[in-house]
Amino acid sequence: MDNSQRATVAFLCGCLQDKNGTIHSSIYDYSQGTHVLCSYTNNGGNVSIFDYRRSCFLTGRYPSFYDYGVSQYVSLTRVNDNLYNVFDYHTSFYMSVTCRGNQISVFDYENGQYFSYQLT
């Protein structure tokens, strides 16, 4: 998964995890040193994210979301309160996404690396 798509999926997991109803407008990508502006709506479980950097939507209903930027699905499985397993149909690889408050850690099995993010 490329950096831009990974940041959007991390934003999705972080927003789904947030039980305080906070409206987040971006995610800081520490590996790229930049904020990724996003909008998030959840209407009765129908989720829509617009990624302004990629100019595309990520939409769907848990556990399946369609990424219009790569024209493929991503599938989420909640393992526990803080952990999601994500399968990316575009690359056919998994990621593990850990959410602790606004801090998000992603392990991408495609390249065997950790990536850190912060919801803002």
C-alpha positions as CSV (number, residue, x, y, z in Angstrom):
1,M,0.0,0.0,0.0
2,D,1.4,3.4,-0.9
3,N,1.9,6.2,1.7
4,S,-1.2,8.2,0.7
5,Q,-3.6,5.2,0.8
6,R,-2.1,4.0,4.1
7,A,-2.6,7.4,5.7
8,T,-6.3,7.3,4.6
9,V,-6.8,3.8,6.0
10,A,-5.2,4.9,9.3
11,F,-7.5,7.9,9.4
12,L,-10.5,5.6,8.9
13,C,-9.5,3.2,11.7
14,G,-8.8,6.2,14.0
15,C,-12.2,7.7,13.3
16,L,-14.0,4.4,13.8
17,Q,-12.1,3.9,17.1
18,D,-13.0,7.4,18.5
19,K,-16.0,6.9,20.8
20,N,-16.0,10.6,21.9
21,G,-17.6,11.9,18.7
22,T,-14.6,14.1,17.9
23,I,-14.7,15.3,14.3
24,H,-11.2,14.9,12.9
25,S,-10.1,16.9,9.8
26,S,-6.6,15.5,9.2
27,I,-4.0,12.9,10.1
28,Y,-0.4,13.7,10.6
29,D,1.9,11.2,8.7
30,Y,5.2,11.1,10.6
31,S,7.0,9.1,7.8
32,Q,6.1,11.8,5.3
33,G,6.3,14.8,7.7
34,T,2.9,16.1,6.5
35,H,-0.7,16.5,7.4
36,V,-3.2,14.7,5.2
37,L,-6.5,16.6,5.1
38,C,-9.6,14.4,5.2
39,S,-13.3,14.7,5.9
40,Y,-15.2,12.0,7.7
41,T,-18.9,11.3,7.9
42,N,-20.7,8.4,9.5
43,N,-24.4,8.2,8.8
44,G,-25.8,5.2,10.6
45,G,-22.7,3.1,9.9
46,N,-22.4,4.3,6.3
47,V,-18.9,5.8,6.3
48,S,-17.5,8.3,3.8
49,I,-14.0,9.8,3.9
50,F,-12.7,12.3,1.3
51,D,-9.0,12.4,1.0
52,Y,-8.0,15.9,-0.3
53,R,-4.5,14.9,-1.2
54,R,-5.6,12.0,-3.4
55,S,-8.9,13.8,-4.4
56,C,-10.9,10.6,-3.8
57,F,-13.4,8.9,-1.5
58,L,-13.1,5.9,0.7
59,T,-16.6,4.7,1.4
60,G,-18.5,1.8,2.8
61,R,-19.9,0.0,5.8
62,Y,-17.8,-2.0,8.3
63,P,-16.1,-4.3,7.5
64,S,-15.8,-3.4,3.8
65,F,-14.7,-0.1,2.3
66,Y,-14.2,0.9,-1.4
67,D,-11.2,3.1,-2.2
68,Y,-11.9,5.1,-5.3
69,G,-8.3,6.1,-5.6
70,V,-7.2,2.6,-6.4
71,S,-10.6,1.2,-7.5
72,Q,-10.4,-1.7,-4.9
73,Y,-11.7,-2.7,-1.6
74,V,-10.1,-2.7,1.9
75,S,-11.5,-5.0,4.5
76,L,-11.3,-4.4,8.3
77,T,-11.5,-7.0,11.0
78,R,-11.6,-5.7,14.6
79,V,-9.3,-7.9,16.7
80,N,-9.8,-6.1,20.0
81,D,-10.6,-2.6,21.4
82,N,-7.4,-1.1,19.9
83,L,-6.4,-3.3,17.0
84,Y,-7.7,-3.8,13.4
85,N,-6.4,-6.2,10.8
86,V,-6.8,-4.7,7.3
87,F,-6.7,-6.5,4.0
88,D,-5.9,-4.4,1.0
89,Y,-7.3,-6.1,-2.2
90,H,-5.2,-3.7,-4.4
91,T,-1.9,-5.2,-3.1
92,S,-3.2,-8.5,-1.6
93,F,-1.4,-7.7,1.7
94,Y,-2.4,-7.2,5.3
95,M,-1.8,-4.4,7.7
96,S,-2.2,-4.2,11.5
97,V,-3.5,-0.9,12.7
98,T,-3.3,-0.1,16.5
99,C,-5.2,2.9,17.8
100,R,-4.4,4.4,21.1
101,G,-6.3,7.7,21.5
102,N,-5.1,10.0,18.7
103,Q,-1.9,7.9,18.1
104,I,-2.1,5.3,15.4
105,S,0.5,2.7,14.5
106,V,0.4,0.7,11.3
107,F,2.5,-2.4,10.5
108,D,2.4,-2.9,6.7
109,Y,3.2,-6.5,5.9
110,E,3.9,-5.6,2.2
111,N,7.1,-3.9,3.1
112,G,7.6,-5.1,6.7
113,Q,7.6,-1.6,8.3
114,Y,5.9,0.4,11.0
115,F,4.3,3.8,10.3
116,S,3.1,6.3,12.8
117,Y,0.2,8.8,12.6
118,Q,-1.7,11.2,14.8
119,L,-5.3,12.2,14.3
120,T,-5.8,16.0,14.4
